[in-house]
Amino acid sequence: MKPPVIVVGASGHAKVCIELLQAIGETVLCCVGAGDDGATCLGIPVLDGDHHLARLRDEGQSRAFVALGSNRLRARLGGYLRELGFELVNAISPHAVVSPSATLGSGIAIMAGAVVNADATIGDLAIVNTGATVDHDCIIGVAAHVAPQCALAGNVSIGDGAFLGVGCKAVPWVEVGAQSTVGAGAVIISAIPPRVTAVGVPARVLNKQPNK
Ligand SMILES: CC(C)(COP(=O)(O)OP(=O)(O)OC[C@H]1O[C@@H](n2cnc3c(N)ncnc32)[C@H](O)[C@@H]1OP(=O)(O)O)[C@@H](O)C(=O)NCCC(=O)NCCS
């Protein structure tokens, strides 16, 4: 039997990831949460504070999954877990369709109903959320998040840490720059630069940049 998984995070996103991990036969030992997280998450005990991670590693735990919705935090905690020597496992729904020719990183989540097509690349710690479609030759960057029901045509490139809100669409070959946010329902028809927020149909960069 495989060693159990430590889940970092105890929020709604963590709940989905826990059920995903369980659906693929993983055992979740505990969650590591912070502050206002409850004592349990889907019945799994929640330890309060990242300091527990080093202790768990010292005690022999070796596998972890970062279930944090914030791209920045997910990248940071993923790096920390690697420094501690944890293996970052993948949480890929049995109800997702993932091409055998796709390249998958580690620590990624691919939710139910998602489709990842031929020769797509999903970077470490990325999320392809419920029902999102990532078509052939797309590149999803490290710790990027493609929210539920997004539809990416072929050869789309999403930069590291970028976030596509629910229901975004992207035409073939467009690029979204690293750390950018694209609002829910946007249609991306041309390149979005790094570190901006873009919204609308077609997607346009907002002048006012939100706090990230
Ligand atoms: C784009 C987004 C991040 C902007 O959030 P924000 O920084 O709080 O921005 P504001 O709400 O102040 O909106 C700024 C402007 O953009 C407009 N706007 C915001 N989101 C928009 C959207 N999705 N589509 C079209 N216009 C949008 C607002 O109406 C506002 O316009 P105004 O200045 O003319 O009044 C947010 O609205 C959004 O779409 N988030 C996606 C959330 C999501 O999909 N989560 C999935 C989790 S799995």
The ligand as an ORCA input file, in Angstrom:
! r2SCAN-3c Opt
* xyz 0 1
  C     -11.697     39.711    -12.890
  C     -11.865     39.705    -11.394
  C     -10.699     38.943    -10.736
  C     -11.800     41.176    -10.978
  O     -11.999     41.294     -9.618
  P     -11.733     42.714     -8.907
  O     -10.311     43.046     -8.934
  O     -12.392     42.653     -7.575
  O     -12.386     43.769     -9.877
  P     -13.706     44.640     -9.698
  O     -14.834     43.799     -9.177
  O     -13.315     45.872     -8.945
  O     -14.054     45.010    -11.206
  C     -13.288     45.944    -11.923
  C     -14.044     46.225    -13.205
  O     -14.049     45.053    -14.027
  C     -15.392     44.616    -14.270
  N     -15.374     43.157    -14.166
  C     -14.942     42.396    -13.135
  N     -15.018     41.117    -13.425
  C     -15.516     41.033    -14.679
  C     -15.814     39.947    -15.516
  N     -15.594     38.686    -15.130
  N     -16.280     40.213    -16.754
  C     -16.499     41.490    -17.163
  N     -16.210     42.565    -16.385
  C     -15.730     42.333    -15.164
  C     -16.224     45.237    -13.166
  O     -17.559     45.411    -13.566
  C     -15.515     46.564    -12.978
  O     -15.870     47.426    -14.019
  P     -16.068     49.015    -13.747
  O     -14.723     49.503    -13.276
  O     -16.478     49.534    -15.080
  O     -17.109     49.103    -12.709
  C     -13.189     39.031    -10.931
  O     -14.321     39.857    -11.194
  C     -13.436     37.681    -11.603
  O     -13.985     37.571    -12.703
  N     -13.004     36.642    -10.891
  C     -13.159     35.274    -11.361
  C     -13.505     34.390    -10.177
  C     -13.607     32.949    -10.590
  O     -13.917     32.596    -11.709
  N     -13.292     32.080     -9.650
  C     -13.286     30.646     -9.924
  C     -12.745     29.930     -8.722
  S     -12.639     28.218     -9.010
*
